[in-house]
Amino acid sequence: MTTIAQNVPLSEKEEEFPTGLPEELRGLPEGVPRYDPDDQVETAVIRRLVGNWHRRATVKRDEPDLDELFEIDRPDYPEGILPFHDHPTYQALDPAKKSELQSWAWIAYNRHTIMAEQKVANPAFALVMEGEYPMLQDEALNISLAQAMVDEQYHTLMHLNASALTRRRRGRAMPDNDLPISHTAREHLRLREGSGQRWQKSLTTLAFATVSEISINAYLDLLADDPDIQPVNSSTAKLHNRDEYCHASISAVLAEMVHDKLDQEQGRFFRDMLFEGLEAFVATDYTTWHRIMDLAEVEGGHAMLADCQAETSRKRLVRDYTGLHTLIERMGVQELVEFDWSKSHVAR
């Protein structure tokens, strides 16, 4: 079985970072997400996380009650970013059904986020630590990646807690497993399974993880700064977001280092997978929405989604591609990439 960059001489494979560990990798990310101690909701979310781990060890139940912070009249998800928010079928629904769909949107959002961590990011970090990329063998890097993987597990717990809270307070079952795996995870799996060589599978995972980690801030921002939805929900996204700014730097450095050592065929494949990953990550997950229409028994729901899918302007949930655009510039391969950046937002 062939690992990445098998054509690189052994001396180069074993070479440590010549100028020391890159700046982006020197500060180890914290296991528990950073938070604002003056924010009551953020503090409660963090204490609940710590309390959950503590209870498993000491069988105590003294963590804060997030239910007390739940505001029943607040929506669980921003109505304005539902892919069908202005469709006549949705507009004609009664308030209770609209609320149910917003709750489902929040459950799906959490599931999408968890899948990005568990199915893409952590497997890619594990590949690096296991030696799949010989050019990335460094003790400090491995420690940094291990810490990032701990972060991702905390993020998963945060979003699981948030979904559980929504189910309790709304009095609806809405089990996560009633939804399909996320569009991003499905596309990652499809492309991996369609790759014939080990290096292609590995680079597919690294590319998808890179896009996820450098683009997830734009995804989390959809809720993190929204003042109108559930404070627990916006705080969950906000807390997760803070760690991801660190992870974005780590992932960008990893991608640059790997790409620099790839041969022409491997480099072209990796760049192609970066854009496959972007298309998957930013797309509206209509497969999940069709399932939700069945679960919520929305009359005319499938036809409504078909109308939305037919409008190309609605097909992407996230339009901020600054992360990948910046990475492509840092890699110095702008002229090798054919992509219409004009249809997206790129911060300068």
QUINOR-V216698 format. One record per helix or strand of 2 or more residues. SS is the DSSP state (H for helix, E for strand). FROM is the first residue (numbers start at 1). TO is the last residue. Records with the same first field share a line. If there is no record, write none. Layout:
SS->FROM-TO / FROM-TO
//
This chain:
H->10-13 / 23-25 / 40-58 / 66-69 / 79-81 / 88-91 / 95-129 / 134-136 / 139-170 / 176-178 / 183-193 / 198-224 / 231-261 / 264-282 / 286-295 / 301-310 / 312-314 / 322-331 / 334-336 / 341-343
//
